[in-house]
Amino acid sequence: MFVAATEGERIKSCLHEIRDISSIFRQLSHDAIKDFVQGVLSHIRPIFDTISGQSYELNEDQYSEHEGCDPWVQHLLAELEQKVFQNLRPHFVSTSFDVFIGLFAEALAARMEGIVVNELRFSQLGGLLLEREIRRLILHLSSAFPHASVRIYYILSP
C-alpha cells in the first residue's frame, strides 16, 4: 500500500508538471503570435498613413461625394485578404489562427483608435462617415471569420 501511495503522488506530481509546462508553452505561443501580428501590421502601415491623411472635416457636399465610396476600407480589406489571411491561414492550425485573428483585431483596434484620437479631426458629418467606414470593416471581418465574429465585433466596435 505504501508503494501505491508513493506512485500516486508521483503521478500527481507529473501531471502538475505537465500542466505547468503546457501553460508555459501556451504563453510562449501567444507571445510569438502577438509579435507576428506586429510584423503583419508593419506591412500594412501605408494604409494607416492613408487614413491619417484623410480629411473628415466635411460639409454636406463633401459628405455626399464620399458617401458612395470607402477607399481606405476597400484597400485595407483587399490587402488583408490577399496578403495576410489567404497566405497565412494554411500555415496555422485552426486554434492558432483564431488566436492570431483575435490578437490582430486587438492590434488593429488599438492602431485605429490612436489614429482617430490623435491624428484625425472631423466634423459631425465626417464622424458619421468614419463610423460607417469602421462598421464596414467590422462587418467584413466578422463575416470572414464567423467563429471569431463576436470577439472581433467586441474589440473593434466604436
N, C-alpha and C positions, 0 to 999 in steps of 0.2 A: 503494500500500500504506500509506503514511503516513497518508493521509486516512481509510482504513478503520479503522486502529487508533485514531485520534482519535475517530471516530464510535462505535466500540465502547466506548471509555472513557466517552464522553458518555452513551451508552445505559445503561451500568452505573451511572453516577452518578445518572441519572434514576430508575432502578429502586430504588436505595438510598434516594433521597429519598422516593419513593412508599411504600416500606416504612416509613420513619420516620414519615411523615405518617399512614399507616394506624395505626401503633402509638399515635400521639398521639390520633387520633380514637377508637380503641378504649378508651383510658384515660378520655377525656372522657365517652364513652357510659357506661362503667362507673361513673364518679363521679356522673353525673347520675341513673342508675338507683338508686344507693346513697342519694342524697339523697331520691329519690322514695319509696324504701322507708321511710325515716324519717318522711316525711309520712303514709304509709299507716298506719304503726304508731301515730302520734298519734291517728288516727281510731278505733282500737280500744283506746285507753288505758283506757276504763271497764271493759273486760273484764279487763284486768290488775289493776285495782283490786279487782274482784270476787275474783280469785284470791288476791290479798294478804289479803283479808278472810276467806277460808275458814279454818276450823279443821281441822287434820289431826291433832290430838291426840285420837284416837278410842279408845273402848273397843270391846268386841266388839259390843254392841248398836248403837252408833252406826255401826260399820263395816257391819253388816248392813243398816241403813237406807240408807246411801249406796251400797251395792253395786250396786243396780239403776239408778242414775242418775249421769250425769256432767254436771251443769247447766252449768258454765262451758265444758266442752269442746263441748257441743252448741251453746251460744250463740256461742262463738268460731268454730266451723266454719260456722254459719249466716251470721254476719257476713262471714266471709271469702268464702264462696261468693257471697252476694247482692251485697255492696257492693264487693268487691275483685276477685275473679277473673273473674266474669261480665262486669263492666263494663270491666275493663282488657284482657282478652285480645284483643278486636277491635282495640285501638289499638296493639298491639305487633306487630312482626314476630316470627316464632317464636323466632329466636335471642335477641332482646332479652327476650322473655317468659321464656325459660329462665334467662337471667341474673337477671331480676327474681325468679323463684321461688327460685333459689339464694341470692341476697342476702337475700330475705325470710326464708327458712328460717334463715339465719345470725343475722339480727337477732332473730327470734322466739326462737331458742335462747338467745341472749345475754340477752334480757329475761326469759325463763323461768328461766334459771339465776340471775339476780340476785334474782328473787322467791324461789326455793326456798332459796338460800343465805342471803340477808339478811333476808327478811321472814317466812318460814314456820317454824313449829315443828310437829313432828309426832312421833307415837308410831310404833311399828313397824307397826301396822295402818294408820295414816294414811299412812305412807310407801308401803305396798303400794297403797293407794287412789290416791295421787298418781302412782305409777309406772304404774298401769293407765290413768289418765286421759291421761298423756303418751303412752303407747303407742297409745292410741286416736287421738290427734291425729296421730301419726306415720303410722299405718296409713291414715287418711283422706287425708292429704296425699300419701302415696306412691301410693295408688290413683288419686287425682285427677290426678296428674302423673306417669305411669309413666316418661316419658323422663327425669325428674329424680329418680326414686324412690331410687336408690342414694345420691345426694348428700343428699337430704332425710333418709334414714334415718341416714346417717353423721353429719350435723350435729345432728339432734335426739335421737339415741339417748342414753338416760341412762347 
